[in-house]
Amino acid sequence: GSLSHLHSFVVTMSQKSSLIQFPKSVSQALAAGNVVRGTIRPEAFLGGAMTIDSEAARRAFVDLAKSLNLSVQEAATSAIELATANIVRAIQLISTERGRDPRDYVLVGYGGAGPLHACEVAESLGIGRVLVPPFAGVLSAFGLLASDYRQYDTLTRRFQVDETSPEVIDEVYRELRGRAAGRFAALGIDEAAPDYSLTLEMRHVGQAFEVAVELPPEGLSKLTGEELREAFSQVHLRAYSYPATPGKAVEVVSFRLGAVVKTDRLPRIRPQRANGQDPRRSYDLHLRGRTIACVGTTRTGLGADETLAGPAIVDDVSSTIFVPEGWAARLVAGASLEILREDRAK
């Protein structure tokens, strides 16, 4: 995770007491900072199944707060703001610096801590809409269950391209395909189902680097040596801005086979609705040097047509969702939580 520290951050977990402790040697850490400012509630962590030592979290900031002449709450808030700035910078590297305006996108918060910081990150980027899927803390695990079956295989087989090359390529392709089908069969997957792709790593003889040349498997039976050289020349042109050198020998270095079996079953996950009891409670948050009242609830406690205005904390079994001032949350189709800036929520 993201850390701001003078010393290493270590979390120790006692299996007997299910207690998360923040060691005395820690000056400050992001997780401890959220406990101190109130955005992680110790009694609600992991659905209440695990207890956090909130006093130890506070002690983690004491030394650093003194050295910077700050209160413990201010030091915790500063650590979180620093982490947010680092996240914002990382997103800018893959958006703004590639010519994409992040304001045109929706920010998806997932993982255990993602929904905790998503709105603050979005605010810094000018993004007005955040989406938190159900069971956000285990979204990656859900993705593994819902994704297509994929496997890749490689084989080094070096030879110069000539008129006999298509036969060698077809032979290697059949070998790789047979290996892939065998692995799928071992998993109980129909070996006739995969979609295959074939990529050859090719270069001029004497070149230090190869280029990846994709060949459609269904066209291998009609492939000629000249067509193979032309396919290499086109990829070479895209990679180096000039085509392959006429008359200069070309070689194949290795093969890469991709095999994909598309799944037709998508697991559905929906949070259980609350049993009619109102889980709402009020408590204090320490934000930017001031203490403000905050409403706390659970995702399952939100009504279908309800809009929850920030500041608010929405506890989920696998994550915590922070709705800051100026933002409002509501449930949308698929049990996702949509959080909008107030200027967009109206």
C-alpha contacts under 8 A as a table, 3 or more apart, distances in Angstrom:
res1	aa1	res2	aa2	distance
2	S	30	L	6.60
2	S	83	A	6.07
3	L	9	F	7.51
3	L	28	Q	7.95
3	L	29	A	5.38
3	L	30	L	5.59
3	L	79	A	7.94
3	L	83	A	7.00
4	S	28	Q	6.34
4	S	29	A	5.65
4	S	30	L	6.78
4	S	79	A	5.81
4	S	82	L	7.42
4	S	83	A	7.19
5	H	8	S	6.69
5	H	9	F	7.28
5	H	26	V	7.48
5	H	27	S	5.98
5	H	28	Q	5.17
5	H	29	A	6.11
6	L	26	V	7.65
6	L	27	S	5.94
6	L	28	Q	7.31
6	L	64	L	7.89
7	H	25	S	6.95
7	H	26	V	5.78
7	H	27	S	6.22
7	H	28	Q	7.98
8	S	25	S	8.00
8	S	26	V	6.49
9	F	26	V	5.68
9	F	28	Q	7.59
9	F	29	A	6.34
10	V	22	F	7.11
10	V	23	P	7.01
10	V	26	V	7.50
11	V	20	I	6.68
11	V	21	Q	6.18
11	V	22	F	5.88
11	V	23	P	7.27
12	T	20	I	6.15
12	T	21	Q	5.81
12	T	22	F	7.29
12	T	23	P	7.86
13	M	18	S	6.58
13	M	19	L	5.82
13	M	20	I	5.12
13	M	21	Q	6.76
14	S	17	S	5.56
14	S	18	S	5.41
14	S	19	L	5.63
14	S	20	I	7.15
15	Q	18	S	5.24
15	Q	19	L	7.64
18	S	49	A	7.93
18	S	50	M	5.39
18	S	51	T	6.47
19	L	50	M	6.21
19	L	51	T	5.11
19	L	52	I	5.80
19	L	53	D	6.96
20	I	50	M	7.66
20	I	51	T	6.52
20	I	52	I	4.99
20	I	53	D	6.22
21	Q	52	I	6.67
21	Q	53	D	5.57
21	Q	56	A	6.41
21	Q	57	A	7.52
22	F	26	V	6.97
22	F	32	A	7.32
22	F	53	D	7.31
22	F	56	A	5.28
22	F	57	A	5.49
22	F	60	A	6.64
23	P	26	V	5.73
23	P	56	A	6.95
23	P	60	A	7.13
24	K	27	S	7.75
24	K	56	A	7.30
24	K	59	R	6.82
24	K	60	A	6.13
25	S	60	A	7.31
26	V	29	A	7.31
26	V	60	A	5.04
26	V	61	F	7.57
27	S	59	R	7.94
27	S	60	A	4.73
27	S	61	F	5.06
27	S	62	V	7.03
27	S	63	D	6.14
27	S	64	L	5.67
28	Q	32	A	6.91
28	Q	33	G	7.09
28	Q	60	A	5.20
28	Q	61	F	4.87
28	Q	64	L	7.12
28	Q	76	A	7.30
28	Q	79	A	7.41
29	A	32	A	5.33
29	A	33	G	6.02
29	A	60	A	7.49
29	A	61	F	8.00
29	A	79	A	7.16
30	L	33	G	4.90
30	L	34	N	6.41
30	L	76	A	7.71
30	L	79	A	6.40
30	L	80	I	6.00
30	L	83	A	7.50
31	A	34	N	5.37
31	A	35	V	6.60
32	A	35	V	5.10
32	A	36	V	6.24
32	A	54	S	7.93
32	A	57	A	4.72
32	A	58	R	7.06
32	A	60	A	7.18
32	A	76	A	7.60
33	G	36	V	5.07
33	G	37	R	6.18
33	G	57	A	7.33
33	G	58	R	7.93
33	G	61	F	7.96
33	G	73	Q	7.99
33	G	75	A	7.95
33	G	76	A	4.31
33	G	77	T	6.59
33	G	79	A	6.76
33	G	80	I	6.59
34	N	37	R	5.25
34	N	38	G	5.94
34	N	39	T	5.12
34	N	40	I	5.35
34	N	76	A	7.19
34	N	77	T	7.93
34	N	80	I	7.50
35	V	38	G	5.14
35	V	39	T	6.13
35	V	40	I	4.77
35	V	41	R	6.40
35	V	42	P	7.10
35	V	54	S	6.44
35	V	57	A	6.67
35	V	58	R	7.87
36	V	39	T	7.84
36	V	54	S	7.23
36	V	57	A	6.65
36	V	58	R	5.84
36	V	72	V	7.82
36	V	73	Q	6.26
36	V	76	A	6.46
36	V	286	H	7.79
37	R	40	I	7.87
37	R	73	Q	5.96
37	R	76	A	6.58
37	R	77	T	6.65
37	R	285	L	5.65
37	R	286	H	4.65
37	R	287	L	6.59
38	G	41	R	6.12
38	G	284	D	6.83
38	G	285	L	4.97
38	G	286	H	6.54
39	T	116	L	7.53
39	T	285	L	6.93
39	T	313	I	6.70
39	T	320	T	7.93
39	T	322	F	6.66
40	I	44	A	7.84
40	I	45	F	7.18
40	I	320	T	6.94
41	R	44	A	5.42
41	R	45	F	6.33
42	P	45	F	5.45
42	P	48	G	7.95
42	P	51	T	5.92
42	P	52	I	4.95
42	P	53	D	7.31
42	P	54	S	6.61
43	E	48	G	5.53
43	E	50	M	7.87
43	E	51	T	6.26
43	E	52	I	7.43
44	A	47	G	5.23
44	A	48	G	4.39
44	A	49	A	7.84
44	A	315	D	6.91
45	F	48	G	5.14
45	F	49	A	6.91
45	F	50	M	5.99
45	F	51	T	6.66
45	F	52	I	7.32
45	F	317	V	7.93
46	L	49	A	5.51
46	L	50	M	5.94
46	L	316	D	7.68
46	L	317	V	5.37
46	L	318	S	5.81
46	L	319	S	7.28
47	G	50	M	7.64
47	G	315	D	7.50
47	G	316	D	6.67
47	G	317	V	4.64
47	G	318	S	7.33
48	G	51	T	6.97
53	D	56	A	5.44
53	D	57	A	6.50
54	S	57	A	4.93
54	S	58	R	6.31
55	E	58	R	5.03
55	E	59	R	6.24
56	A	59	R	4.97
56	A	60	A	6.28
57	A	60	A	5.21
57	A	61	F	7.30
58	R	61	F	5.69
58	R	62	V	6.82
58	R	72	V	7.00
59	R	62	V	5.14
59	R	63	D	7.87
60	A	63	D	7.43
61	F	64	L	5.55
61	F	65	A	5.87
61	F	72	V	5.82
61	F	75	A	6.68
61	F	76	A	6.85
62	V	65	A	5.18
62	V	66	K	6.26
62	V	72	V	5.95
63	D	66	K	5.24
63	D	67	S	6.29
64	L	67	S	5.03
64	L	68	L	6.22
64	L	75	A	7.36
65	A	68	L	5.25
65	A	69	N	5.84
65	A	70	L	4.79
65	A	71	S	5.75
65	A	72	V	5.50
65	A	74	E	7.75
65	A	75	A	5.46
66	K	69	N	4.92
66	K	70	L	6.17
66	K	71	S	7.48
67	S	70	L	7.80
70	L	74	E	5.88
70	L	75	A	6.03
71	S	74	E	5.08
71	S	75	A	6.18
72	V	75	A	5.11
72	V	76	A	6.20
73	Q	76	A	5.10
73	Q	77	T	6.16
73	Q	286	H	6.30
73	Q	287	L	7.79
73	Q	289	G	7.31
74	E	77	T	5.07
74	E	78	S	6.05
74	E	287	L	7.73
74	E	288	R	6.52
74	E	289	G	5.85
75	A	78	S	5.06
75	A	79	A	6.24
76	A	79	A	5.18
76	A	80	I	6.45
77	T	80	I	5.17
77	T	81	E	6.18
77	T	286	H	7.79
77	T	287	L	6.44
77	T	288	R	6.40
78	S	81	E	5.02
78	S	82	L	6.12
79	A	82	L	5.15
79	A	83	A	6.31
80	I	83	A	5.04
80	I	84	T	6.10
81	E	84	T	4.95
81	E	85	A	6.17
82	L	85	A	5.10
82	L	86	N	6.39
83	A	86	N	5.12
83	A	87	I	6.35
84	T	87	I	5.10
84	T	88	V	6.13
84	T	117	H	7.14
84	T	120	E	7.09
84	T	121	V	5.90
85	A	88	V	5.02
85	A	89	R	6.14
85	A	121	V	7.65
86	N	89	R	5.12
86	N	90	A	6.30
87	I	90	A	5.10
87	I	91	I	6.35
87	I	121	V	7.07
88	V	91	I	5.19
88	V	92	Q	6.20
88	V	121	V	5.95
88	V	124	S	7.02
88	V	125	L	6.85
89	R	92	Q	5.03
89	R	93	L	6.37
90	A	93	L	5.25
90	A	94	I	7.01
91	I	94	I	5.44
91	I	95	S	6.14
91	I	96	T	7.99
92	Q	95	S	4.94
92	Q	96	T	4.93
92	Q	97	E	6.19
92	Q	102	P	7.83
93	L	96	T	6.39
93	L	97	E	5.28
93	L	98	R	7.19
94	I	97	E	6.29
94	I	98	R	6.02
95	S	98	R	5.22
95	S	99	G	6.36
95	S	100	R	4.72
95	S	101	D	6.32
95	S	102	P	6.17
96	T	99	G	5.18
96	T	100	R	5.01
96	T	101	D	5.59
96	T	102	P	6.81
97	E	100	R	7.29
101	D	104	D	5.78
101	D	105	Y	7.73
102	P	105	Y	5.42
102	P	125	L	6.55
102	P	126	G	7.29
102	P	127	I	6.46
103	R	106	V	7.83
103	R	125	L	6.88
103	R	126	G	5.46
103	R	127	I	4.58
103	R	128	G	7.20
104	D	127	I	7.38
105	Y	127	I	6.93
105	Y	129	R	7.96
106	V	127	I	6.88
106	V	128	G	7.54
106	V	129	R	5.37
106	V	130	V	5.75
106	V	131	L	7.03
107	L	118	A	7.22
107	L	122	A	6.77
107	L	127	I	7.25
107	L	129	R	6.51
107	L	130	V	4.80
107	L	131	L	6.28
108	V	118	A	7.52
108	V	130	V	5.73
108	V	131	L	4.79
108	V	132	V	5.83
108	V	133	P	7.80
109	G	114	G	4.80
109	G	115	P	4.57
109	G	118	A	5.53
109	G	130	V	6.99
109	G	131	L	6.23
109	G	132	V	5.10
109	G	133	P	7.59
109	G	136	A	7.41
110	Y	113	A	7.25
110	Y	114	G	4.86
110	Y	115	P	5.75
110	Y	132	V	6.32
110	Y	133	P	7.03
110	Y	136	A	4.57
110	Y	137	G	5.96
110	Y	139	L	6.62
111	G	114	G	5.28
111	G	115	P	7.27
111	G	136	A	5.36
111	G	137	G	3.90
111	G	138	V	6.31
111	G	139	L	6.65
111	G	140	S	7.68
111	G	318	S	7.97
111	G	319	S	6.89
112	G	115	P	7.21
112	G	116	L	7.90
112	G	136	A	6.85
112	G	137	G	4.28
112	G	138	V	7.72
112	G	318	S	6.03
112	G	319	S	4.39
112	G	320	T	6.92
113	A	116	L	5.13
113	A	117	H	6.82
113	A	137	G	7.71
113	A	319	S	6.42
113	A	320	T	6.87
114	G	117	H	5.62
114	G	118	A	5.79
115	P	118	A	5.09
115	P	119	C	7.64
115	P	132	V	6.48
115	P	136	A	7.75
115	P	319	S	7.02
115	P	320	T	6.26
115	P	321	I	4.72
115	P	322	F	6.61
116	L	119	C	7.77
116	L	319	S	7.69
116	L	320	T	5.55
116	L	321	I	4.71
116	L	322	F	4.90
117	H	120	E	5.51
117	H	121	V	6.22
117	H	321	I	7.89
117	H	322	F	6.88
118	A	121	V	5.15
118	A	122	A	6.02
118	A	130	V	6.97
118	A	322	F	7.95
119	C	122	A	4.88
119	C	123	E	5.97
119	C	130	V	6.59
119	C	322	F	7.35
119	C	323	V	6.80
119	C	324	P	7.01
119	C	339	I	7.81
120	E	123	E	5.04
120	E	124	S	6.41
120	E	324	P	7.53
121	V	124	S	5.29
121	V	125	L	6.43
122	A	125	L	5.07
122	A	126	G	5.99
122	A	127	I	4.73
122	A	128	G	6.73
122	A	129	R	7.61
122	A	130	V	7.32
123	E	126	G	5.18
123	E	127	I	5.98
123	E	128	G	7.12
124	S	127	I	7.69
127	I	130	V	7.82
128	G	340	L	5.78
128	G	341	R	5.22
128	G	344	R	6.86
129	R	338	E	7.17
129	R	339	I	5.88
129	R	340	L	4.75
129	R	341	R	6.65
130	V	338	E	5.91
130	V	339	I	5.03
130	V	340	L	6.42
131	L	336	S	6.77
131	L	337	L	5.78
131	L	338	E	4.70
131	L	339	I	6.24
132	V	136	A	6.54
132	V	336	S	5.65
132	V	337	L	5.02
132	V	338	E	6.47
132	V	339	I	7.99
133	P	136	A	5.36
133	P	139	L	7.76
133	P	335	A	7.13
133	P	336	S	4.37
133	P	337	L	6.31
134	P	269	I	7.34
134	P	270	R	6.79
134	P	271	P	6.84
134	P	335	A	6.04
134	P	336	S	5.36
134	P	337	L	7.46
135	F	138	V	5.79
135	F	139	L	6.36
135	F	269	I	7.92
135	F	271	P	7.68
135	F	316	D	7.23
135	F	317	V	7.04
135	F	318	S	5.96
135	F	319	S	7.39
136	A	139	L	5.01
136	A	318	S	6.62
136	A	319	S	6.39
137	G	140	S	7.92
137	G	318	S	4.61
137	G	319	S	5.22
138	V	141	A	5.27
138	V	142	F	6.32
138	V	318	S	6.84
139	L	142	F	4.95
139	L	143	G	6.13
140	S	143	G	4.89
140	S	144	L	6.48
141	A	144	L	5.20
141	A	145	L	6.63
142	F	145	L	5.13
142	F	146	A	6.15
143	G	146	A	5.03
143	G	147	S	5.70
144	L	147	S	5.38
145	L	267	P	7.45
146	A	263	T	7.59
146	A	265	R	7.40
146	A	266	L	5.41
146	A	267	P	6.28
147	S	262	K	7.95
147	S	263	T	7.03
148	D	260	V	6.73
148	D	261	V	5.86
148	D	262	K	4.72
148	D	263	T	5.17
149	Y	260	V	5.65
149	Y	261	V	5.05
149	Y	262	K	6.42
149	Y	263	T	7.14
150	R	258	G	7.40
150	R	259	A	5.73
150	R	260	V	4.56
150	R	261	V	6.51
151	Q	180	A	7.37
151	Q	258	G	6.06
151	Q	259	A	5.44
151	Q	260	V	6.73
152	Y	180	A	7.97
152	Y	256	R	6.98
152	Y	257	L	5.59
152	Y	258	G	4.62
152	Y	259	A	6.34
153	D	176	L	6.93
153	D	180	A	7.55
153	D	256	R	5.69
153	D	257	L	5.22
153	D	258	G	6.72
154	T	176	L	7.87
154	T	254	S	7.11
154	T	255	F	5.45
154	T	256	R	4.36
154	T	257	L	6.29
155	L	176	L	7.94
155	L	254	S	5.65
155	L	255	F	5.19
155	L	256	R	6.61
156	T	253	V	6.15
156	T	254	S	4.14
156	T	255	F	6.25
157	R	252	V	7.22
157	R	253	V	5.76
157	R	254	S	5.21
157	R	255	F	7.17
158	R	251	E	6.93
158	R	252	V	5.39
158	R	253	V	4.35
158	R	254	S	6.40
159	F	251	E	5.53
159	F	252	V	5.51
159	F	253	V	6.84
160	Q	165	S	7.75
160	Q	205	V	7.98
160	Q	249	A	6.99
160	Q	250	V	5.79
160	Q	251	E	4.04
160	Q	252	V	6.22
161	V	164	T	7.72
161	V	165	S	5.59
161	V	225	G	6.47
161	V	228	L	7.75
161	V	229	R	7.35
161	V	249	A	7.40
161	V	250	V	5.66
161	V	251	E	5.33
161	V	252	V	6.84
162	D	165	S	5.45
162	D	225	G	5.28
162	D	226	E	7.80
163	E	166	P	7.01
163	E	224	T	6.40
163	E	225	G	4.55
163	E	226	E	7.50
164	T	167	E	5.75
164	T	168	V	6.91
164	T	225	G	7.11
165	S	168	V	5.13
165	S	169	I	6.15
165	S	224	T	7.84
165	S	225	G	6.19
166	P	169	I	5.00
166	P	170	D	6.08
166	P	220	L	6.87
166	P	221	S	7.62
166	P	223	L	5.89
166	P	224	T	6.09
166	P	225	G	6.47
167	E	170	D	5.17
167	E	171	E	6.19
168	V	171	E	5.07
168	V	172	V	6.21
169	I	172	V	5.21
169	I	173	Y	6.04
169	I	220	L	7.72
170	D	173	Y	5.03
170	D	174	R	6.21
170	D	220	L	6.18
170	D	221	S	7.22
171	E	174	R	5.27
171	E	175	E	6.34
172	V	175	E	5.00
172	V	176	L	6.19
172	V	255	F	7.93
173	Y	176	L	5.19
173	Y	177	R	5.96
173	Y	198	L	7.47
173	Y	217	P	7.99
173	Y	257	L	7.56
174	R	177	R	4.98
174	R	178	G	5.99
175	E	178	G	5.20
175	E	179	R	6.39
176	L	179	R	5.13
176	L	180	A	6.25
176	L	257	L	6.64
177	R	180	A	5.07
177	R	181	A	6.07
177	R	196	Y	7.88
177	R	257	L	7.47
178	G	181	A	5.12
178	G	182	G	6.14
179	R	182	G	5.14
179	R	183	R	6.43
180	A	183	R	5.21
180	A	184	F	6.29
180	A	259	A	7.00
181	A	184	F	5.09
181	A	185	A	6.04
181	A	191	E	4.95
181	A	192	A	7.82
182	G	185	A	5.04
182	G	186	A	6.22
182	G	191	E	7.37
183	R	186	A	5.07
183	R	187	L	6.55
184	F	187	L	5.13
184	F	188	G	6.45
184	F	189	I	5.10
184	F	190	D	6.99
184	F	191	E	6.07
185	A	188	G	4.92
185	A	189	I	5.16
185	A	190	D	6.25
185	A	191	E	5.82
186	A	189	I	7.39
189	I	193	A	7.89
190	D	193	A	5.57
190	D	194	P	7.96
191	E	194	P	6.56
193	A	261	V	6.01
194	P	259	A	5.66
194	P	260	V	5.01
194	P	261	V	4.52
194	P	262	K	7.61
195	D	258	G	7.99
195	D	259	A	5.56
195	D	260	V	5.15
195	D	261	V	6.42
196	Y	217	P	7.13
196	Y	257	L	6.99
196	Y	258	G	5.51
196	Y	259	A	4.59
196	Y	260	V	6.59
197	S	214	E	7.68
197	S	215	L	7.46
197	S	216	P	6.65
197	S	217	P	6.44
197	S	257	L	5.74
197	S	258	G	4.96
197	S	259	A	6.57
198	L	214	E	5.90
198	L	215	L	5.63
198	L	216	P	6.68
198	L	217	P	6.37
198	L	255	F	7.22
198	L	256	R	5.88
198	L	257	L	4.76
198	L	258	G	6.44
199	T	212	A	6.17
199	T	213	V	5.44
199	T	214	E	4.31
199	T	215	L	6.05
199	T	255	F	5.92
199	T	256	R	5.11
199	T	257	L	6.46
200	L	212	A	5.69
200	L	213	V	5.08
200	L	214	E	6.30
200	L	215	L	7.55
200	L	252	V	6.67
200	L	253	V	7.44
200	L	254	S	5.94
200	L	255	F	4.77
200	L	256	R	6.37
201	E	210	E	5.52
201	E	211	V	5.52
201	E	212	A	4.73
201	E	213	V	6.25
201	E	252	V	6.01
201	E	253	V	5.55
201	E	254	S	5.25
201	E	255	F	6.33
201	E	256	R	7.96
202	M	210	E	5.02
202	M	211	V	5.46
202	M	212	A	6.49
202	M	213	V	6.90
202	M	232	F	6.98
202	M	250	V	7.21
202	M	251	E	5.72
202	M	252	V	4.52
202	M	253	V	5.76
202	M	254	S	7.52
203	R	206	G	8.00
203	R	207	Q	6.15
203	R	209	F	6.73
203	R	210	E	4.76
203	R	211	V	6.34
203	R	232	F	7.84
203	R	250	V	5.79
203	R	251	E	5.66
203	R	252	V	6.75
203	R	253	V	7.65
204	H	207	Q	5.42
204	H	244	A	7.76
204	H	248	K	6.88
204	H	249	A	5.84
204	H	250	V	4.35
204	H	251	E	6.06
205	V	248	K	7.70
205	V	249	A	5.69
205	V	250	V	5.56
205	V	251	E	6.00
207	Q	210	E	7.46
210	E	253	V	7.83
211	V	232	F	7.85
211	V	235	V	6.92
211	V	236	H	6.75
211	V	239	A	7.58
212	A	235	V	7.42
213	V	231	A	6.86
213	V	232	F	6.16
213	V	235	V	6.49
215	L	219	G	7.65
215	L	220	L	7.64
216	P	219	G	5.56
216	P	220	L	6.99
217	P	220	L	5.50
218	E	221	S	7.32
219	G	222	K	5.70
219	G	223	L	6.31
220	L	223	L	5.03
223	L	227	E	6.47
223	L	228	L	7.13
224	T	227	E	5.22
224	T	228	L	6.34
225	G	228	L	5.07
225	G	229	R	6.34
226	E	229	R	5.11
226	E	230	E	6.19
227	E	230	E	4.98
227	E	231	A	6.12
228	L	231	A	5.11
228	L	232	F	6.30
229	R	232	F	5.08
229	R	233	S	6.16
229	R	250	V	7.23
230	E	233	S	4.92
230	E	234	Q	6.29
231	A	234	Q	5.31
231	A	235	V	6.50
232	F	235	V	5.31
232	F	236	H	6.02
232	F	244	A	7.26
233	S	236	H	4.95
233	S	237	L	6.10
233	S	243	P	4.96
233	S	244	A	4.53
234	Q	237	L	5.08
234	Q	238	R	6.48
234	Q	243	P	6.28
234	Q	244	A	7.74
235	V	238	R	5.13
235	V	239	A	6.18
235	V	243	P	7.89
236	H	239	A	5.08
236	H	240	Y	5.84
236	H	241	S	7.37
236	H	242	Y	6.74
236	H	243	P	5.45
236	H	244	A	6.04
237	L	240	Y	5.40
237	L	241	S	4.67
237	L	242	Y	4.36
237	L	243	P	4.22
237	L	244	A	7.05
238	R	241	S	5.57
238	R	242	Y	7.44
240	Y	243	P	7.67
244	A	248	K	7.94
245	T	248	K	5.64
263	T	266	L	7.57
270	R	334	G	7.42
270	R	335	A	6.40
271	P	300	T	6.52
271	P	335	A	7.26
272	Q	300	T	6.44
273	R	300	T	4.98
273	R	301	G	7.00
274	A	277	Q	6.75
274	A	300	T	5.26
274	A	301	G	5.38
278	D	301	G	6.64
279	P	296	G	7.89
279	P	297	T	5.55
279	P	298	T	6.82
279	P	301	G	6.37
280	R	295	V	6.75
280	R	296	G	5.59
280	R	297	T	4.79
280	R	298	T	7.89
280	R	301	G	7.99
281	R	295	V	5.79
281	R	296	G	5.20
281	R	297	T	6.70
282	S	293	A	6.71
282	S	294	C	5.60
282	S	295	V	4.61
282	S	296	G	5.95
283	Y	293	A	5.79
283	Y	294	C	5.46
283	Y	295	V	6.58
283	Y	296	G	7.37
284	D	291	T	6.30
284	D	292	I	5.60
284	D	293	A	4.76
284	D	294	C	5.72
285	L	291	T	5.58
285	L	292	I	5.39
285	L	293	A	6.33
285	L	294	C	6.35
286	H	289	G	6.69
286	H	290	R	5.72
286	H	291	T	4.59
286	H	292	I	6.61
287	L	290	R	5.47
287	L	291	T	6.29
287	L	292	I	7.48
293	A	311	P	7.68
294	C	310	G	7.52
294	C	311	P	5.32
294	C	312	A	5.28
294	C	313	I	7.33
295	V	310	G	7.86
295	V	311	P	6.82
295	V	312	A	4.80
295	V	313	I	6.43
296	G	312	A	5.70
296	G	313	I	4.79
296	G	314	V	6.05
296	G	315	D	7.60
297	T	301	G	6.40
297	T	302	L	7.66
297	T	312	A	7.81
297	T	313	I	6.39
297	T	314	V	5.11
297	T	315	D	6.24
298	T	301	G	5.04
298	T	302	L	6.88
298	T	313	I	7.95
298	T	314	V	4.88
298	T	315	D	4.53
298	T	316	D	5.96
299	R	302	L	5.63
299	R	314	V	5.78
299	R	315	D	6.18
299	R	316	D	5.77
300	T	303	G	7.98
300	T	316	D	7.97
302	L	306	E	6.53
302	L	330	R	7.69
302	L	331	L	7.39
303	G	306	E	4.93
303	G	331	L	7.72
304	A	330	R	7.79
304	A	331	L	6.15
304	A	332	V	7.92
305	D	330	R	7.39
305	D	331	L	7.42
306	E	330	R	6.10
306	E	331	L	7.60
307	T	328	A	6.38
307	T	329	A	5.63
307	T	330	R	4.87
308	L	312	A	7.55
308	L	328	A	5.38
308	L	329	A	5.02
308	L	330	R	6.30
309	A	312	A	6.88
309	A	323	V	7.52
309	A	325	E	7.53
309	A	326	G	7.60
309	A	327	W	6.19
309	A	328	A	4.24
309	A	329	A	6.43
310	G	323	V	5.03
310	G	324	P	4.93
310	G	325	E	4.59
310	G	326	G	6.31
310	G	327	W	5.47
310	G	328	A	5.70
310	G	329	A	7.83
311	P	322	F	7.63
311	P	323	V	5.45
311	P	324	P	4.46
311	P	325	E	4.61
311	P	326	G	7.73
311	P	327	W	7.61
312	A	322	F	6.16
312	A	323	V	5.02
312	A	324	P	6.54
313	I	320	T	7.12
313	I	321	I	5.78
313	I	322	F	4.85
313	I	323	V	6.13
314	V	320	T	6.08
314	V	321	I	4.96
314	V	322	F	6.45
314	V	323	V	7.70
315	D	319	S	6.66
315	D	320	T	4.81
315	D	321	I	6.24
316	D	319	S	5.15
316	D	320	T	5.72
316	D	321	I	7.50
323	V	327	W	6.08
323	V	328	A	6.71
323	V	329	A	7.03
323	V	339	I	7.33
324	P	327	W	5.72
326	G	341	R	5.90
326	G	342	E	5.38
327	W	339	I	6.52
327	W	340	L	5.47
327	W	341	R	4.32
327	W	342	E	5.17
328	A	339	I	5.44
328	A	340	L	5.41
328	A	341	R	6.42
328	A	342	E	6.34
328	A	345	A	6.93
329	A	337	L	6.53
329	A	338	E	5.54
329	A	339	I	4.21
329	A	340	L	6.41
330	R	337	L	5.69
330	R	338	E	5.43
330	R	339	I	6.54
331	L	335	A	5.93
331	L	336	S	5.83
331	L	337	L	4.65
331	L	338	E	6.09
332	V	335	A	5.75
332	V	336	S	5.53
332	V	337	L	6.11
332	V	338	E	6.42
333	A	336	S	6.48
340	L	343	D	7.97
340	L	344	R	6.01
340	L	345	A	5.47
341	R	344	R	5.40
341	R	345	A	6.10
342	E	345	A	4.84
342	E	346	K	6.50
343	D	346	K	6.18
